[in-house]
């Protein structure tokens, strides 16, 4: 896995507690995220998840085995994993049985011998039970969502801990292999590329591999009676799974071609969509390689989720406070698409929003959501897009296009914070003053005085 631009945020260091300010020898039970402090874990960096899962929709029972390969970033007498609800059956570290304990979503593992800083290690967790749905602070549902003929696993922001143990914070990205066994007749669709499919004794096993780094919140698993369609888009393999009661989208290749022109080379080795039955989920999600939609998406929603493959999935926020770097870019992609396809210009969209006196739009600055329940509110999306438009106004159309493509390239498969982005913009346009844009539009309270 390439880590050339990967940055583990200083949140990890801030979360560690110990005598004299040194690292906690048992790691930290969270990375200190400002909105989800229990998310993630300190003391190690995951390189790869190998998941072997079986699910029976009739009994609702899941059995799983997770093999997690990681590297210790400090000396560890113990370490934590995030796992919600499911029963832990056994844990081994380096092939030897390990003691473990549970406290809410925290699974604390005590290896037989301490782990040295810089050393690679492997932990295996066997687990089982009925996976559960998680209700977010904003009231939306994630985690494991039961459907009429299977299940749908969605992870933003913390739902992936409902179906596998891990370091569930966007700052720790890893590669994945996922093997899923379901009753014959059902499909199991995950991220990356399908590596195998075999049926025996009434069950079918599907193998998936996501080789590029992936944050766990964009990992997905869709189980059901999907119709599978394969094609290519600009040389990139397309794997689409569509609920038979829904229609497929025929615009993916066009949107992919437009997005490559706008944002630069596509960052992953395959693409596609998962179109679930309307009602199986309350929202679309930019799951890596193939976003999930609750029913056939309209064009602008497809544009939004495909844009996330660059902004959110490849360039991933360092913390949930940086959510506007995902949603502002994806929302602005909708504006650009509209502008390029005979609709309103981005300028007209910006002006219409600025004229709005809707208090929700101006409730808080996009870079400082007012709490965990508000990281998906309008300021993060629309005010975030307005920040990008202000930058475009300042530097001009050609320079803005270069800036956006350069940002996607510079942070490809890595993590980034708001401060990383503002520094990047200032370096790319050193003759421009962005101070008022940052002060009024990115961090300013309320509606700025001037559009």
Secondary structure, 3 states (H helix, E strand, C coil): CCCCCCCCCCHHHHHCCCHHHCCCCCCCCCCCCCCCCCCCCCCEEEEEEEEEEEEECCCCEEEEEEEEEEEECCCECCEEEECCCCEEEEEEECCEECEEEEECCEEEEECCCCECCCCEEEEEEEEEECCCEEECCCCCEEEEEECCCCEEEECCCCHHHHCCCECCCCCCCEEEEEEEEEECCCEEECCCEEEEEEEECCEEEEEEEEEEEECHHHCCEEEECEEEEEEEECCEEEEEEEECCCCCCCCHHHHHHHHHHHHCCCCCCEEEEEEECCCCCCCCECCCCEEEEECCCCHHHHHHHHHCCCECCCEEECCHHHCHHHHHHHHHHHHHHHHHCCCCCHHHHHHHHHCCCCCCCCCCCCCCCCCHHHCCCHHHHHHHHHHHHHHHHHHCHHHHHHHHHHHHHHCCCCEECHHHHHHHHHHHCCCCCCHHHHHHHHCCCCCCCCC
